[in-house]
Amino acid sequence: MRPIASRWVLRLLRMLVALLASVFVWLIIISQQDPMIVRTIANVPVPCPDLQDTDLQCADVNATLTIRVRSPQSRWADLQPPYAQYLEVQLRPADEEHELTSGVPRFLCDAVSRESSLQVLSVRASSAPAGAACAVDIALQSSPEVLAEALALQEQSSLVPVTLIRVGDLPDGYVLEGTTLNTTHTMITGPQEDLTRLDRAVAYLPFYSTAFTINAGAFELPLSVQAVDSSGNALTALTADPGIVSATVRYSSLPNTRRVRVVLEPSATVAAGYSLEEVRTDPEFLLLRGPRDVLESVPDPLPLNPEEPVKPLTRTTTVVASVDVPEGATTNTAEVAFVIAVDHVILDNTQKARAVCQVEHPDLVYEFTPLFMHLRGPFEAFEQLYAMEAAGEFAWLALFDCPAEQGTWELAPVRFVFTDPAVESSSLITLVSHDPAQAEVVASLRSALVPSS
């Protein structure tokens, strides 16, 4: 009996060793397989597709997105949703046969990868009627490098204040009483490296003419929000939570009124040696009241004509000027302050001259662009011309040989002569533009036929 028992013991031992070896091999195989990571994201907004050439009716849906990621690196399991920068959920009409049999248009939720290095193993989509929820099950696989980068670009959120910026103008006949931002803060989502640059969220408040006619006294508008840094630059990688920021606009009607913009005209009112950079008026608009026929005759924009050229003493100069209001119209603003920002681009001795034609055609009127030219030259040449100007023997004119035919001409370079050809130093003075890098001015001449008297 002992030999038989020994054989059974040896057989059991061999079976146990084989079983342990199989388990060991199976553990090795499992350890080398890619772990499957499952993430489920609910309420993913999916917009309707373009259905212009069809008779289908569609409504935006909310999708439940189940993502199964097969990763060589199990540490990617720490990556949390959303996966907005990797996947795009789409909505498209289901097959035509299914629509005909059911009688109800159905749409199919689908998902595609935005990254070429992210391999889509399989997609299991579901169809749903317009406006209903749908589900997408997508399996992905990628290299360790791409998944490591995805982990580095993990999206996070930050709550920031919202700044309101008005876009557009109120229509004629209405005055703004106030705006109230209903939500003072919003959630900004995006990569951590961009969130570190985030300063605030900017909400743009647009004005629509239809809102003033449909609503009475007040209306509420949803606002688009943009994340910006401390310098006001947009951070396109960051997104704001939509649908929660809105503003309430309160207004009242003002019959027989019109708002007109005020502009500085002509633009060349800056003294010689300066280049005009920007003009801002305060107020930017004037509210005029009066008969409708008088208000409709007011030009828009309303020109602001200063009596004398403005010579800036600093880089930004504020000048107050009056505005001519047509007879029959009234305004609460008698004077307008306009701010001129200048660049000191012409450093040596300069003088401004008006552009005119040397030979005028009786049936043609010429228009120069630009109307004024800058002259540059040595101090001695300008001294002689300043003395002649004081004696009434010289006028600052840039004269051109104008063609005696209708049309538009580009003259480059432009020949410059003085009204007094006896001035020998005139050859030392040349035309310059506002751009110091441009040596010559290109003048555009426009002519229009005028009936002869």
VENKA-V32961 format. One record per backbone hydrogen bond with DSSP energy under -1.0 kcal/mol. NH is the residue of the N-H (numbers start at 1). CO is the residue of the C=O. E is the energy in kcal/mol with one decimal. If there is no record, write none. Layout:
((NH CO E) (NH CO E))
This chain:
((5 1 -2.6) (6 2 -2.7) (7 3 -2.0) (8 4 -2.0) (9 5 -2.4) (10 6 -2.5) (11 7 -2.4) (12 8 -2.6) (13 9 -2.4) (14 10 -2.5) (15 11 -2.3) (16 12 -2.5) (17 13 -2.5) (18 14 -2.5) (19 15 -2.5) (20 16 -2.6) (21 17 -2.5) (22 18 -2.4) (23 19 -2.6) (24 20 -2.5) (25 21 -2.7) (26 22 -2.7) (27 23 -2.5) (28 24 -2.0) (29 25 -2.3) (30 26 -2.6) (31 27 -2.4) (32 28 -1.5) (37 69 -3.2) (39 67 -2.8) (41 65 -3.4) (44 63 -3.0) (46 61 -2.7) (54 51 -1.3) (61 46 -2.0) (63 44 -2.8) (64 134 -2.5) (65 41 -3.2) (66 136 -3.4) (67 39 -3.8) (68 138 -3.1) (69 37 -3.4) (70 140 -3.0) (71 35 -1.9) (76 73 -1.7) (77 74 -2.0) (78 75 -1.8) (79 76 -1.7) (86 83 -1.8) (87 83 -2.3) (88 112 -2.5) (90 110 -2.9) (92 108 -2.0) (94 106 -2.6) (99 95 -1.5) (100 96 -2.3) (101 97 -2.1) (102 98 -2.0) (103 99 -2.3) (107 128 -2.8) (108 92 -4.1) (109 126 -2.2) (110 90 -2.6) (112 88 -2.1) (114 86 -3.0) (118 115 -1.3) (119 141 -2.4) (121 139 -2.3) (122 139 -1.1) (124 137 -3.4) (126 135 -1.1) (128 107 -2.5) (131 59 -1.1) (132 129 -2.0) (134 62 -1.2) (136 64 -2.3) (137 124 -2.6) (138 66 -2.5) (139 122 -2.8) (140 68 -2.7) (141 119 -2.4) (147 143 -2.1) (148 144 -2.3) (149 145 -2.1) (150 146 -2.4) (151 147 -2.0) (152 148 -1.8) (153 149 -1.8) (154 151 -1.2) (156 190 -2.7) (158 188 -2.2) (160 186 -2.3) (162 184 -2.7) (163 201 -3.0) (165 203 -2.7) (167 205 -3.1) (174 171 -1.2) (175 252 -2.7) (177 250 -2.5) (178 250 -1.5) (180 248 -2.3) (182 246 -2.3) (186 160 -2.2) (188 158 -3.2) (189 239 -3.0) (190 156 -2.4) (195 191 -1.9) (196 192 -1.6) (199 228 -2.4) (200 228 -1.5) (201 161 -2.4) (202 226 -3.0) (203 163 -3.2) (204 224 -2.0) (205 165 -3.4) (207 167 -1.2) (214 210 -2.0) (215 211 -1.5) (219 249 -1.8) (221 247 -2.6) (223 245 -2.3) (226 202 -2.5) (228 200 -2.4) (229 233 -2.0) (232 229 -1.7) (235 227 -2.9) (238 235 -1.6) (239 189 -2.7) (241 187 -1.9) (247 221 -2.1) (248 180 -2.6) (249 219 -3.1) (250 178 -2.8) (251 217 -2.3) (252 175 -2.0) (254 173 -3.3) (258 288 -2.1) (260 286 -2.2) (262 284 -2.2) (263 302 -2.0) (265 304 -2.5) (269 267 -1.5) (271 310 -2.1) (274 271 -1.2) (275 343 -1.6) (277 341 -2.2) (278 341 -1.5) (280 339 -2.2) (282 337 -2.6) (286 260 -2.7) (288 258 -3.1) (289 330 -2.3) (290 256 -2.0) (295 291 -2.4) (296 292 -2.3) (298 295 -1.2) (302 261 -4.0) (304 263 -2.6) (310 269 -3.5) (317 340 -2.5) (319 338 -2.4) (321 336 -2.7) (329 326 -2.0) (330 289 -2.5) (336 321 -3.2) (337 282 -2.1) (338 319 -2.8) (339 280 -3.6) (340 317 -3.0) (341 278 -2.6) (342 315 -2.6) (343 275 -2.1) (345 343 -1.6) (351 375 -1.4) (353 373 -3.0) (354 396 -1.7) (355 371 -2.4) (356 398 -2.3) (358 400 -3.6) (364 361 -1.3) (365 448 -1.0) (367 446 -1.9) (373 353 -3.3) (374 432 -1.3) (375 351 -3.2) (376 430 -2.9) (377 349 -1.2) (382 378 -1.6) (383 379 -2.2) (384 380 -1.7) (385 381 -1.7) (386 382 -2.8) (387 383 -1.8) (388 384 -1.9) (389 385 -2.3) (390 386 -2.2) (391 387 -1.4) (392 389 -1.3) (393 388 -2.9) (397 395 -1.5) (398 354 -3.4) (399 417 -1.1) (400 356 -1.3) (409 445 -1.4) (411 443 -1.8) (423 420 -1.7) (426 423 -1.1) (428 425 -1.7) (429 426 -1.3) (430 376 -2.8) (432 374 -3.0) (438 435 -1.8) (443 411 -1.2) (444 369 -1.5) (445 409 -1.9) (446 367 -1.6) (447 407 -1.2) (450 363 -2.3))
